[in-house]
Amino acid sequence: MTFRTRFAPSPTGPLHLGHAYSACLAHDMAREAGGRFHLRIDDLDRARSRPEWEARIKDDLAWLGLSWERDVWRQSDRLTRYRQALRQLWDAGLLYPCTLTRAEIRAVANAPQEGAEGPDGLIYPGTHRPEMPPKGEMPTTALRLDTARAEAAAGPLSYVETGTNPGTNPDIIQIQNLFQSAGDVALARKDMGASYHLSVVCDDADQQITHVIRGEDLAPATGIHVLLQNLLGLPTPTYHHHRLIRDDTGKRLAKRDDARAIATYRAEGLTPRDIKTML
């Protein structure tokens, strides 16, 4: 099977050193395996996504010496595909509508015994979860996964976590108690049509991604992704969650860290080799 991986940035700001590390690592692992490296644009957040940021991303990646397959996917072009996956889960009785805003969820989470963090931030406390699965036509409002019911339907779950060294023995990660650690995650949002969790699972399967290479900050979401793969009848890739690039205080980089943007280093006269040495 051909090794396939991807880098999927959001065009909502500049690439920084953390992005460069993740993209270079995925690219180099694919090349060393004689495989394929895909660029995918995560532009579901239409309010913040900009074509000029997408162009800058591509320019920075090319400057770093990365090349990718010609077919660059944009998630905004795949809303129909995500809707099909949502309908499959709805028909299986695993989704329910939820109109609470993030602020309202935060208010509920401030109550005693609430407020734990999951892959979506504050764990949704199940305020709108029905006792029985809703029936009829799937609504166009925000939808959440009934995680406990979904776990029961899926049965035992696991995935392979591997290192960057091909000689390293992989770990088999068992997935348990997603309901406690993740809660009922959002799979459809009113303003985006689909959530990150649903879109990334569909995209990886449809693009035949065999290895997902991403930051360790996304490791807590992997259990949800494996659960969705199982429920939708999709293959589970091998995962590698790499270390994060952090600033001098130990804080991981974010897009607001313009001082560490690749474009800033380029303007200062650094070369791609300098960037890779820093990483």
PyRosetta script that sets phi, psi and omega in degrees:
from pyrosetta import init, pose_from_sequence

init()
pose = pose_from_sequence("MTFRTRFAPSPTGPLHLGHAYSACLAHDMAREAGGRFHLRIDDLDRARSRPEWEARIKDDLAWLGLSWERDVWRQSDRLTRYRQALRQLWDAGLLYPCTLTRAEIRAVANAPQEGAEGPDGLIYPGTHRPEMPPKGEMPTTALRLDTARAEAAAGPLSYVETGTNPGTNPDIIQIQNLFQSAGDVALARKDMGASYHLSVVCDDADQQITHVIRGEDLAPATGIHVLLQNLLGLPTPTYHHHRLIRDDTGKRLAKRDDARAIATYRAEGLTPRDIKTML")
pose.set_psi(1, 133.7)
pose.set_omega(1, -179.6)
pose.set_phi(2, -69.2)
pose.set_psi(2, 132.4)
pose.set_omega(2, 176.5)
pose.set_phi(3, -68.5)
pose.set_psi(3, 123.3)
pose.set_omega(3, 178.0)
pose.set_phi(4, -131.3)
pose.set_psi(4, 129.9)
pose.set_omega(4, 173.7)
pose.set_phi(5, -138.3)
pose.set_psi(5, 179.6)
pose.set_omega(5, -175.1)
pose.set_phi(6, -152.7)
pose.set_psi(6, 161.4)
pose.set_omega(6, 170.5)
pose.set_phi(7, -124.4)
pose.set_psi(7, 126.7)
pose.set_omega(7, -170.5)
pose.set_phi(8, -128.4)
pose.set_psi(8, 75.4)
pose.set_omega(8, -178.8)
pose.set_phi(9, -79.8)
pose.set_psi(9, 159.2)
pose.set_omega(9, 173.9)
pose.set_phi(10, -96.8)
pose.set_psi(10, 130.5)
pose.set_omega(10, -178.5)
pose.set_phi(11, -81.9)
pose.set_psi(11, 58.9)
pose.set_omega(11, -178.0)
pose.set_phi(12, -118.7)
pose.set_psi(12, 8.8)
pose.set_omega(12, -179.5)
pose.set_phi(13, 172.4)
pose.set_psi(13, -178.9)
pose.set_omega(13, -175.8)
pose.set_phi(14, -77.4)
pose.set_psi(14, 153.6)
pose.set_omega(14, 171.7)
pose.set_phi(15, -72.1)
pose.set_psi(15, 136.8)
pose.set_omega(15, 175.6)
pose.set_phi(16, -114.9)
pose.set_psi(16, -173.9)
pose.set_omega(16, -175.9)
pose.set_phi(17, -60.3)
pose.set_psi(17, -34.4)
pose.set_omega(17, 178.5)
pose.set_phi(18, -63.7)
pose.set_psi(18, -42.4)
pose.set_omega(18, 176.0)
pose.set_phi(19, -62.1)
pose.set_psi(19, -43.9)
pose.set_omega(19, -177.9)
pose.set_phi(20, -59.9)
pose.set_psi(20, -41.4)
pose.set_omega(20, 179.7)
pose.set_phi(21, -62.7)
pose.set_psi(21, -46.9)
pose.set_omega(21, -177.6)
pose.set_phi(22, -64.7)
pose.set_psi(22, -44.3)
pose.set_omega(22, -178.7)
pose.set_phi(23, -65.8)
pose.set_psi(23, -45.1)
pose.set_omega(23, -179.1)
pose.set_phi(24, -64.8)
pose.set_psi(24, -40.0)
pose.set_omega(24, 179.4)
pose.set_phi(25, -62.8)
pose.set_psi(25, -47.6)
pose.set_omega(25, -179.9)
pose.set_phi(26, -63.8)
pose.set_psi(26, -43.3)
pose.set_omega(26, -180.0)
pose.set_phi(27, -61.1)
pose.set_psi(27, -47.5)
pose.set_omega(27, -176.5)
pose.set_phi(28, -68.7)
pose.set_psi(28, -37.4)
pose.set_omega(28, 177.4)
pose.set_phi(29, -63.5)
pose.set_psi(29, -39.8)
pose.set_omega(29, 178.4)
pose.set_phi(30, -65.4)
pose.set_psi(30, -43.5)
pose.set_omega(30, -178.5)
pose.set_phi(31, -66.4)
pose.set_psi(31, -39.9)
pose.set_omega(31, 179.8)
pose.set_phi(32, -65.6)
pose.set_psi(32, -28.8)
pose.set_omega(32, -179.8)
pose.set_phi(33, -90.9)
pose.set_psi(33, 2.4)
pose.set_omega(33, -177.0)
pose.set_phi(34, 68.2)
pose.set_psi(34, 28.2)
pose.set_omega(34, -174.9)
pose.set_phi(35, -104.5)
pose.set_psi(35, -155.5)
pose.set_omega(35, -175.0)
pose.set_phi(36, -124.5)
pose.set_psi(36, 142.4)
pose.set_omega(36, 179.3)
pose.set_phi(37, -118.2)
pose.set_psi(37, 123.3)
pose.set_omega(37, -177.5)
pose.set_phi(38, -109.4)
pose.set_psi(38, 144.0)
pose.set_omega(38, 169.7)
pose.set_phi(39, -104.7)
pose.set_psi(39, 129.5)
pose.set_omega(39, -178.5)
pose.set_phi(40, -131.8)
pose.set_psi(40, 134.0)
pose.set_omega(40, -175.2)
pose.set_phi(41, -100.2)
pose.set_psi(41, 116.8)
pose.set_omega(41, -179.7)
pose.set_phi(42, -89.7)
pose.set_psi(42, 84.8)
pose.set_omega(42, -174.4)
pose.set_phi(43, -113.9)
pose.set_psi(43, 33.3)
pose.set_omega(43, 177.7)
pose.set_phi(44, -64.3)
pose.set_psi(44, -30.0)
pose.set_omega(44, 177.8)
pose.set_phi(45, -79.9)
pose.set_psi(45, 82.8)
pose.set_omega(45, -174.0)
pose.set_phi(46, -67.6)
pose.set_psi(46, -25.5)
pose.set_omega(46, -178.9)
pose.set_phi(47, -68.6)
pose.set_psi(47, -28.4)
pose.set_omega(47, -175.9)
pose.set_phi(48, -111.1)
pose.set_psi(48, -16.8)
pose.set_omega(48, -178.4)
pose.set_phi(49, -73.4)
pose.set_psi(49, 140.3)
pose.set_omega(49, -179.0)
pose.set_phi(50, -135.8)
pose.set_psi(50, 137.3)
pose.set_omega(50, 177.7)
pose.set_phi(51, -61.5)
pose.set_psi(51, -30.9)
pose.set_omega(51, 179.4)
pose.set_phi(52, -68.1)
pose.set_psi(52, -31.2)
pose.set_omega(52, 176.1)
pose.set_phi(53, -71.9)
pose.set_psi(53, -37.5)
pose.set_omega(53, 176.6)
pose.set_phi(54, -61.5)
pose.set_psi(54, -43.0)
pose.set_omega(54, 179.0)
pose.set_phi(55, -63.3)
pose.set_psi(55, -39.7)
pose.set_omega(55, 179.3)
pose.set_phi(56, -66.3)
pose.set_psi(56, -40.1)
pose.set_omega(56, 178.2)
pose.set_phi(57, -57.9)
pose.set_psi(57, -49.7)
pose.set_omega(57, -178.8)
pose.set_phi(58, -62.1)
pose.set_psi(58, -39.8)
pose.set_omega(58, -179.5)
pose.set_phi(59, -66.0)
pose.set_psi(59, -43.0)
pose.set_omega(59, 179.4)
pose.set_phi(60, -64.9)
pose.set_psi(60, -41.9)
pose.set_omega(60, 179.7)
pose.set_phi(61, -64.1)
pose.set_psi(61, -41.8)
pose.set_omega(61, 178.4)
pose.set_phi(62, -65.3)
pose.set_psi(62, -38.9)
pose.set_omega(62, 178.5)
pose.set_phi(63, -62.5)
pose.set_psi(63, -34.5)
pose.set_omega(63, 177.9)
pose.set_phi(64, -73.5)
pose.set_psi(64, -7.0)
pose.set_omega(64, 178.7)
pose.set_phi(65, 93.9)
pose.set_psi(65, 15.0)
pose.set_omega(65, -179.6)
pose.set_phi(66, -91.7)
pose.set_psi(66, 144.3)
pose.set_omega(66, 174.1)
pose.set_phi(67, -130.7)
pose.set_psi(67, 153.7)
pose.set_omega(67, -174.9)
pose.set_phi(68, -142.7)
pose.set_psi(68, 167.3)
pose.set_omega(68, 178.0)
pose.set_phi(69, -62.6)
pose.set_psi(69, 151.7)
pose.set_omega(69, -173.6)
pose.set_phi(70, -66.6)
pose.set_psi(70, -32.7)
pose.set_omega(70, -174.4)
pose.set_phi(71, -79.8)
pose.set_psi(71, 87.8)
pose.set_omega(71, 177.9)
pose.set_phi(72, -83.5)
pose.set_psi(72, 118.0)
pose.set_omega(72, -178.8)
pose.set_phi(73, -88.4)
pose.set_psi(73, 144.8)
pose.set_omega(73, 172.2)
pose.set_phi(74, -119.8)
pose.set_psi(74, 130.3)
pose.set_omega(74, -177.1)
pose.set_phi(75, -64.8)
pose.set_psi(75, -27.3)
pose.set_omega(75, 178.7)
pose.set_phi(76, -64.4)
pose.set_psi(76, -18.4)
pose.set_omega(76, 177.6)
pose.set_phi(77, -87.6)
pose.set_psi(77, -2.9)
pose.set_omega(77, -169.7)
pose.set_phi(78, -119.7)
pose.set_psi(78, 23.2)
pose.set_omega(78, -177.3)
pose.set_phi(79, -63.6)
pose.set_psi(79, -34.5)
pose.set_omega(79, 178.0)
pose.set_phi(80, -62.9)
pose.set_psi(80, -40.1)
pose.set_omega(80, 178.6)
pose.set_phi(81, -63.2)
pose.set_psi(81, -42.9)
pose.set_omega(81, 179.9)
pose.set_phi(82, -66.0)
pose.set_psi(82, -36.6)
pose.set_omega(82, 179.1)
pose.set_phi(83, -64.0)
pose.set_psi(83, -37.0)
pose.set_omega(83, 177.3)
pose.set_phi(84, -62.8)
pose.set_psi(84, -42.0)
pose.set_omega(84, 179.1)
pose.set_phi(85, -66.4)
pose.set_psi(85, -40.1)
pose.set_omega(85, 177.8)
pose.set_phi(86, -62.0)
pose.set_psi(86, -41.3)
pose.set_omega(86, -179.4)
pose.set_phi(87, -65.0)
pose.set_psi(87, -36.5)
pose.set_omega(87, 177.4)
pose.set_phi(88, -61.5)
pose.set_psi(88, -42.6)
pose.set_omega(88, 179.7)
pose.set_phi(89, -72.4)
pose.set_psi(89, -35.7)
pose.set_omega(89, 177.4)
pose.set_phi(90, -63.5)
pose.set_psi(90, -46.1)
pose.set_omega(90, -179.6)
pose.set_phi(91, -63.9)
pose.set_psi(91, -26.3)
pose.set_omega(91, 177.9)
pose.set_phi(92, -83.1)
pose.set_psi(92, 0.3)
pose.set_omega(92, 178.6)
pose.set_phi(93, 75.6)
pose.set_psi(93, 30.5)
pose.set_omega(93, -173.6)
pose.set_phi(94, -112.9)
pose.set_psi(94, 2.0)
pose.set_omega(94, 179.6)
pose.set_phi(95, -122.6)
pose.set_psi(95, 157.6)
pose.set_omega(95, 172.1)
pose.set_phi(96, -150.1)
pose.set_psi(96, 150.7)
pose.set_omega(96, -179.8)
pose.set_phi(97, -74.1)
pose.set_psi(97, 147.8)
pose.set_omega(97, 177.7)
pose.set_phi(98, -148.7)
pose.set_psi(98, 122.0)
pose.set_omega(98, -176.7)
pose.set_phi(99, -105.8)
pose.set_psi(99, 6.4)
pose.set_omega(99, 179.1)
pose.set_phi(100, -65.3)
pose.set_psi(100, 137.2)
pose.set_omega(100, 174.4)
pose.set_phi(101, -81.8)
pose.set_psi(101, 167.8)
pose.set_omega(101, 177.6)
pose.set_phi(102, -60.6)
pose.set_psi(102, -37.5)
pose.set_omega(102, 179.5)
pose.set_phi(103, -64.7)
pose.set_psi(103, -39.4)
pose.set_omega(103, 179.3)
pose.set_phi(104, -68.4)
pose.set_psi(104, -39.0)
pose.set_omega(104, 176.4)
pose.set_phi(105, -64.2)
pose.set_psi(105, -39.8)
pose.set_omega(105, 178.7)
pose.set_phi(106, -62.6)
pose.set_psi(106, -38.9)
pose.set_omega(106, 179.7)
pose.set_phi(107, -64.4)
pose.set_psi(107, -43.0)
pose.set_omega(107, 178.0)
pose.set_phi(108, -66.3)
pose.set_psi(108, -38.5)
pose.set_omega(108, -177.4)
pose.set_phi(109, -69.0)
pose.set_psi(109, -15.5)
pose.set_omega(109, 177.8)
pose.set_phi(110, -78.2)
pose.set_psi(110, -6.7)
pose.set_omega(110, 178.0)
pose.set_phi(111, -71.2)
pose.set_psi(111, 161.0)
pose.set_omega(111, 178.0)
pose.set_phi(112, -56.2)
pose.set_psi(112, 142.4)
pose.set_omega(112, 177.9)
pose.set_phi(113, 75.3)
pose.set_psi(113, 1.0)
pose.set_omega(113, 179.0)
pose.set_phi(114, -111.5)
pose.set_psi(114, -179.6)
pose.set_omega(114, 173.2)
pose.set_phi(115, 100.7)
pose.set_psi(115, 8.1)
pose.set_omega(115, 177.4)
pose.set_phi(116, -70.4)
pose.set_psi(116, 151.4)
pose.set_omega(116, -178.9)
pose.set_phi(117, -96.6)
pose.set_psi(117, 140.2)
pose.set_omega(117, 176.0)
pose.set_phi(118, -133.0)
pose.set_psi(118, -168.2)
pose.set_omega(118, -178.4)
pose.set_phi(119, -65.7)
pose.set_psi(119, -15.8)
pose.set_omega(119, 175.5)
pose.set_phi(120, -104.1)
pose.set_psi(120, 15.4)
pose.set_omega(120, -172.8)
pose.set_phi(121, 93.5)
pose.set_psi(121, -135.0)
pose.set_omega(121, 177.9)
pose.set_phi(122, -60.5)
pose.set_psi(122, 132.1)
pose.set_omega(122, -179.2)
pose.set_phi(123, -69.5)
pose.set_psi(123, 127.4)
pose.set_omega(123, 179.3)
pose.set_phi(124, -65.1)
pose.set_psi(124, 127.2)
pose.set_omega(124, -173.7)
pose.set_phi(125, -80.5)
pose.set_psi(125, 5.4)
pose.set_omega(125, 175.6)
pose.set_phi(126, 79.9)
pose.set_psi(126, 27.2)
pose.set_omega(126, -176.5)
pose.set_phi(127, -57.3)
pose.set_psi(127, -40.5)
pose.set_omega(127, -176.0)
pose.set_phi(128, -102.5)
pose.set_psi(128, 8.7)
pose.set_omega(128, -178.3)
pose.set_phi(129, -70.2)
pose.set_psi(129, 124.0)
pose.set_omega(129, -179.3)
pose.set_phi(130, -81.0)
pose.set_psi(130, 159.0)
pose.set_omega(130, 177.3)
pose.set_phi(131, -70.4)
pose.set_psi(131, -34.8)
pose.set_omega(131, 178.3)
pose.set_phi(132, -120.1)
pose.set_psi(132, 147.3)
pose.set_omega(132, -179.7)
pose.set_phi(133, -59.4)
pose.set_psi(133, 136.4)
pose.set_omega(133, 177.0)
pose.set_phi(134, -66.9)
pose.set_psi(134, 151.5)
pose.set_omega(134, -179.1)
pose.set_phi(135, -118.9)
pose.set_psi(135, 174.3)
pose.set_omega(135, 177.6)
pose.set_phi(136, 91.0)
pose.set_psi(136, -162.7)
pose.set_omega(136, -177.2)
pose.set_phi(137, -68.8)
pose.set_psi(137, 138.7)
pose.set_omega(137, 179.3)
pose.set_phi(138, -69.6)
pose.set_psi(138, 127.5)
pose.set_omega(138, -179.6)
pose.set_phi(139, -73.4)
pose.set_psi(139, 164.7)
pose.set_omega(139, 179.8)
pose.set_phi(140, -95.4)
pose.set_psi(140, 6.5)
pose.set_omega(140, 178.6)
pose.set_phi(141, -79.7)
pose.set_psi(141, -176.8)
pose.set_omega(141, 177.2)
pose.set_phi(142, -64.9)
pose.set_psi(142, 143.4)
pose.set_omega(142, -177.3)
pose.set_phi(143, -128.7)
pose.set_psi(143, 141.0)
pose.set_omega(143, 176.9)
pose.set_phi(144, -119.4)
pose.set_psi(144, 152.9)
pose.set_omega(144, 176.5)
pose.set_phi(145, -83.7)
pose.set_psi(145, 130.8)
pose.set_omega(145, 171.2)
pose.set_phi(146, -78.5)
pose.set_psi(146, 89.5)
pose.set_omega(146, -168.2)
pose.set_phi(147, -64.4)
pose.set_psi(147, -41.3)
pose.set_omega(147, 179.9)
pose.set_phi(148, -62.7)
pose.set_psi(148, -44.1)
pose.set_omega(148, 178.7)
pose.set_phi(149, -65.6)
pose.set_psi(149, -38.0)
pose.set_omega(149, -179.9)
pose.set_phi(150, -66.9)
pose.set_psi(150, -41.0)
pose.set_omega(150, 177.8)
pose.set_phi(151, -61.7)
pose.set_psi(151, -40.7)
pose.set_omega(151, 179.5)
pose.set_phi(152, -64.9)
pose.set_psi(152, -36.4)
pose.set_omega(152, -179.9)
pose.set_phi(153, -72.3)
pose.set_psi(153, -33.6)
pose.set_omega(153, -175.4)
pose.set_phi(154, -80.9)
pose.set_psi(154, -36.8)
pose.set_omega(154, -175.4)
pose.set_phi(155, 82.4)
pose.set_psi(155, -164.4)
pose.set_omega(155, -176.7)
pose.set_phi(156, -58.8)
pose.set_psi(156, 138.8)
pose.set_omega(156, -177.8)
pose.set_phi(157, -131.2)
pose.set_psi(157, 147.3)
pose.set_omega(157, 176.0)
pose.set_phi(158, -158.8)
pose.set_psi(158, 166.4)
pose.set_omega(158, 174.5)
pose.set_phi(159, -149.2)
pose.set_psi(159, 166.0)
pose.set_omega(159, -178.7)
pose.set_phi(160, -98.3)
pose.set_psi(160, 126.4)
pose.set_omega(160, 174.7)
pose.set_phi(161, -111.0)
pose.set_psi(161, 124.1)
pose.set_omega(161, -175.0)
pose.set_phi(162, -124.4)
pose.set_psi(162, 158.8)
pose.set_omega(162, 176.4)
pose.set_phi(163, -89.7)
pose.set_psi(163, 176.1)
pose.set_omega(163, 179.4)
pose.set_phi(164, -76.3)
pose.set_psi(164, -21.9)
pose.set_omega(164, 179.6)
pose.set_phi(165, -82.7)
pose.set_psi(165, 119.1)
pose.set_omega(165, -178.4)
pose.set_phi(166, -57.2)
pose.set_psi(166, -23.5)
pose.set_omega(166, -178.9)
pose.set_phi(167, -84.4)
pose.set_psi(167, -4.6)
pose.set_omega(167, -177.9)
pose.set_phi(168, -78.7)
pose.set_psi(168, 133.2)
pose.set_omega(168, 177.7)
pose.set_phi(169, -69.3)
pose.set_psi(169, 131.4)
pose.set_omega(169, 179.6)
pose.set_phi(170, -73.5)
pose.set_psi(170, 158.1)
pose.set_omega(170, 175.4)
pose.set_phi(171, -102.3)
pose.set_psi(171, 142.2)
pose.set_omega(171, 173.5)
pose.set_phi(172, -98.0)
pose.set_psi(172, 114.6)
pose.set_omega(172, -176.8)
pose.set_phi(173, -97.1)
pose.set_psi(173, 118.8)
pose.set_omega(173, 176.6)
pose.set_phi(174, -84.9)
pose.set_psi(174, 137.7)
pose.set_omega(174, -178.1)
pose.set_phi(175, -106.4)
pose.set_psi(175, 124.4)
pose.set_omega(175, -179.0)
pose.set_phi(176, -142.7)
pose.set_psi(176, 151.9)
pose.set_omega(176, 171.3)
pose.set_phi(177, 55.3)
pose.set_psi(177, 44.9)
pose.set_omega(177, 177.4)
pose.set_phi(178, -62.7)
pose.set_psi(178, -32.6)
pose.set_omega(178, 179.9)
pose.set_phi(179, -59.3)
pose.set_psi(179, -39.9)
pose.set_omega(179, 179.6)
pose.set_phi(180, -74.9)
pose.set_psi(180, -38.9)
pose.set_omega(180, -172.9)
pose.set_phi(181, -87.9)
pose.set_psi(181, -22.2)
pose.set_omega(181, -175.9)
pose.set_phi(182, -123.1)
pose.set_psi(182, -28.0)
pose.set_omega(182, -176.2)
pose.set_phi(183, 73.2)
pose.set_psi(183, -166.3)
pose.set_omega(183, 179.3)
pose.set_phi(184, -87.0)
pose.set_psi(184, 93.3)
pose.set_omega(184, -174.3)
pose.set_phi(185, -72.3)
pose.set_psi(185, 153.0)
pose.set_omega(185, 177.4)
pose.set_phi(186, -77.4)
pose.set_psi(186, 130.8)
pose.set_omega(186, 176.7)
pose.set_phi(187, -111.2)
pose.set_psi(187, -18.7)
pose.set_omega(187, 175.5)
pose.set_phi(188, -138.6)
pose.set_psi(188, 132.2)
pose.set_omega(188, 178.0)
pose.set_phi(189, -115.8)
pose.set_psi(189, 142.9)
pose.set_omega(189, -175.8)
pose.set_phi(190, -59.8)
pose.set_psi(190, -36.2)
pose.set_omega(190, -175.4)
pose.set_phi(191, -89.9)
pose.set_psi(191, -9.4)
pose.set_omega(191, -177.1)
pose.set_phi(192, -125.5)
pose.set_psi(192, -18.3)
pose.set_omega(192, -178.8)
pose.set_phi(193, 89.2)
pose.set_psi(193, -38.3)
pose.set_omega(193, 179.4)
pose.set_phi(194, -148.0)
pose.set_psi(194, 159.4)
pose.set_omega(194, 177.3)
pose.set_phi(195, -97.9)
pose.set_psi(195, 169.8)
pose.set_omega(195, 176.4)
pose.set_phi(196, -56.1)
pose.set_psi(196, -44.2)
pose.set_omega(196, -174.6)
pose.set_phi(197, -59.8)
pose.set_psi(197, -45.5)
pose.set_omega(197, -178.3)
pose.set_phi(198, -71.8)
pose.set_psi(198, -45.4)
pose.set_omega(198, -174.7)
pose.set_phi(199, -65.1)
pose.set_psi(199, -41.0)
pose.set_omega(199, -177.2)
pose.set_phi(200, -67.9)
pose.set_psi(200, -35.1)
pose.set_omega(200, 178.7)
pose.set_phi(201, -66.3)
pose.set_psi(201, -45.4)
pose.set_omega(201, 179.1)
pose.set_phi(202, -65.4)
pose.set_psi(202, -43.4)
pose.set_omega(202, -177.5)
pose.set_phi(203, -65.2)
pose.set_psi(203, -44.6)
pose.set_omega(203, -179.3)
pose.set_phi(204, -62.1)
pose.set_psi(204, -39.8)
pose.set_omega(204, 179.9)
pose.set_phi(205, -68.6)
pose.set_psi(205, -46.8)
pose.set_omega(205, -176.0)
pose.set_phi(206, -69.5)
pose.set_psi(206, -26.9)
pose.set_omega(206, 178.8)
pose.set_phi(207, -91.9)
pose.set_psi(207, 3.9)
pose.set_omega(207, 177.8)
pose.set_phi(208, 57.6)
pose.set_psi(208, 41.6)
pose.set_omega(208, 177.6)
pose.set_phi(209, -71.6)
pose.set_psi(209, 126.9)
pose.set_omega(209, -179.9)
pose.set_phi(210, -97.9)
pose.set_psi(210, -25.9)
pose.set_omega(210, -177.6)
pose.set_phi(211, -135.4)
pose.set_psi(211, 122.2)
pose.set_omega(211, 176.5)
pose.set_phi(212, -99.8)
pose.set_psi(212, 117.6)
pose.set_omega(212, -177.8)
pose.set_phi(213, -116.1)
pose.set_psi(213, 114.7)
pose.set_omega(213, -174.4)
pose.set_phi(214, -156.7)
pose.set_psi(214, 172.6)
pose.set_omega(214, -175.2)
pose.set_phi(215, -68.7)
pose.set_psi(215, 154.5)
pose.set_omega(215, -178.6)
pose.set_phi(216, -66.5)
pose.set_psi(216, -15.2)
pose.set_omega(216, 176.8)
pose.set_phi(217, -67.2)
pose.set_psi(217, -19.5)
pose.set_omega(217, 179.1)
pose.set_phi(218, -94.2)
pose.set_psi(218, -3.1)
pose.set_omega(218, 179.6)
pose.set_phi(219, -57.0)
pose.set_psi(219, -39.2)
pose.set_omega(219, -180.0)
pose.set_phi(220, -62.8)
pose.set_psi(220, -21.1)
pose.set_omega(220, 179.8)
pose.set_phi(221, -84.4)
pose.set_psi(221, -12.5)
pose.set_omega(221, -172.9)
pose.set_phi(222, -64.5)
pose.set_psi(222, -35.9)
pose.set_omega(222, 177.7)
pose.set_phi(223, -59.7)
pose.set_psi(223, -42.8)
pose.set_omega(223, 176.8)
pose.set_phi(224, -62.0)
pose.set_psi(224, -40.9)
pose.set_omega(224, -178.8)
pose.set_phi(225, -66.1)
pose.set_psi(225, -41.4)
pose.set_omega(225, 178.5)
pose.set_phi(226, -66.0)
pose.set_psi(226, -38.3)
pose.set_omega(226, 176.6)
pose.set_phi(227, -60.6)
pose.set_psi(227, -46.5)
pose.set_omega(227, 179.7)
pose.set_phi(228, -64.6)
pose.set_psi(228, -39.4)
pose.set_omega(228, 177.5)
pose.set_phi(229, -59.0)
pose.set_psi(229, -43.0)
pose.set_omega(229, 179.8)
pose.set_phi(230, -65.0)
pose.set_psi(230, -46.1)
pose.set_omega(230, -177.0)
pose.set_phi(231, -66.1)
pose.set_psi(231, -33.0)
pose.set_omega(231, -177.2)
pose.set_phi(232, -93.2)
pose.set_psi(232, -0.1)
pose.set_omega(232, -179.8)
pose.set_phi(233, 70.7)
pose.set_psi(233, 35.1)
pose.set_omega(233, -177.4)
pose.set_phi(234, -108.7)
pose.set_psi(234, 152.8)
pose.set_omega(234, 179.9)
pose.set_phi(235, -70.3)
pose.set_psi(235, 153.2)
pose.set_omega(235, 176.1)
pose.set_phi(236, -101.9)
pose.set_psi(236, 119.9)
pose.set_omega(236, 177.9)
pose.set_phi(237, -70.9)
pose.set_psi(237, 172.3)
pose.set_omega(237, 166.6)
pose.set_phi(238, -82.3)
pose.set_psi(238, 142.3)
pose.set_omega(238, -176.8)
pose.set_phi(239, -114.6)
pose.set_psi(239, 146.3)
pose.set_omega(239, 168.6)
pose.set_phi(240, -136.7)
pose.set_psi(240, 114.3)
pose.set_omega(240, 178.6)
pose.set_phi(241, -102.2)
pose.set_psi(241, 109.4)
pose.set_omega(241, -172.9)
pose.set_phi(242, -89.8)
pose.set_psi(242, 165.5)
pose.set_omega(242, 177.6)
pose.set_phi(243, -61.4)
pose.set_psi(243, 161.3)
pose.set_omega(243, 179.7)
pose.set_phi(244, -101.6)
pose.set_psi(244, 147.8)
pose.set_omega(244, 172.6)
pose.set_phi(245, -83.8)
pose.set_psi(245, 127.6)
pose.set_omega(245, -175.0)
pose.set_phi(246, -123.7)
pose.set_psi(246, 161.1)
pose.set_omega(246, 177.7)
pose.set_phi(247, -82.4)
pose.set_psi(247, -172.9)
pose.set_omega(247, -175.0)
pose.set_phi(248, -66.7)
pose.set_psi(248, -19.5)
pose.set_omega(248, 179.4)
pose.set_phi(249, -93.0)
pose.set_psi(249, -2.7)
pose.set_omega(249, -179.1)
pose.set_phi(250, 93.5)
pose.set_psi(250, 1.6)
pose.set_omega(250, -179.6)
pose.set_phi(251, -83.6)
pose.set_psi(251, 135.6)
pose.set_omega(251, -179.5)
pose.set_phi(252, -69.6)
pose.set_psi(252, 149.5)
pose.set_omega(252, -176.8)
pose.set_phi(253, -72.9)
pose.set_psi(253, 148.6)
pose.set_omega(253, 176.1)
pose.set_phi(254, -133.1)
pose.set_psi(254, 170.5)
pose.set_omega(254, -176.1)
pose.set_phi(255, -65.3)
pose.set_psi(255, -19.5)
pose.set_omega(255, 177.6)
pose.set_phi(256, -75.4)
pose.set_psi(256, -7.7)
pose.set_omega(256, 178.9)
pose.set_phi(257, -83.9)
pose.set_psi(257, 68.3)
pose.set_omega(257, -175.3)
pose.set_phi(258, -63.1)
pose.set_psi(258, -25.4)
pose.set_omega(258, -179.2)
pose.set_phi(259, -64.6)
pose.set_psi(259, -20.9)
pose.set_omega(259, 178.9)
pose.set_phi(260, -109.0)
pose.set_psi(260, 16.4)
pose.set_omega(260, 176.8)
pose.set_phi(261, -68.8)
pose.set_psi(261, 144.2)
pose.set_omega(261, 179.3)
pose.set_phi(262, -58.0)
pose.set_psi(262, -39.1)
pose.set_omega(262, -179.2)
pose.set_phi(263, -61.2)
pose.set_psi(263, -34.5)
pose.set_omega(263, 179.2)
pose.set_phi(264, -66.8)
pose.set_psi(264, -44.6)
pose.set_omega(264, 178.1)
pose.set_phi(265, -64.4)
pose.set_psi(265, -38.0)
pose.set_omega(265, 177.6)
pose.set_phi(266, -61.6)
pose.set_psi(266, -43.8)
pose.set_omega(266, -179.0)
pose.set_phi(267, -65.1)
pose.set_psi(267, -27.9)
pose.set_omega(267, 179.6)
pose.set_phi(268, -82.1)
pose.set_psi(268, -2.8)
pose.set_omega(268, 175.3)
pose.set_phi(269, 96.1)
pose.set_psi(269, 6.6)
pose.set_omega(269, 177.5)
pose.set_phi(270, -70.5)
pose.set_psi(270, 154.9)
pose.set_omega(270, 178.8)
pose.set_phi(271, -104.1)
pose.set_psi(271, 164.9)
pose.set_omega(271, 175.0)
pose.set_phi(272, -55.2)
pose.set_psi(272, -35.3)
pose.set_omega(272, 177.6)
pose.set_phi(273, -64.9)
pose.set_psi(273, -37.9)
pose.set_omega(273, 177.6)
pose.set_phi(274, -61.5)
pose.set_psi(274, -43.0)
pose.set_omega(274, -179.7)
pose.set_phi(275, -62.6)
pose.set_psi(275, -46.0)
pose.set_omega(275, -177.9)
pose.set_phi(276, -66.2)
pose.set_psi(276, -32.7)
pose.set_omega(276, 175.8)
pose.set_phi(277, -65.8)
pose.set_psi(277, -41.6)
pose.set_omega(277, 177.1)
pose.set_phi(278, -60.4)
pose.set_psi(278, -40.7)
pose.set_omega(278, -177.9)
pose.set_phi(279, -70.7)
pose.dump_pdb("model.pdb")
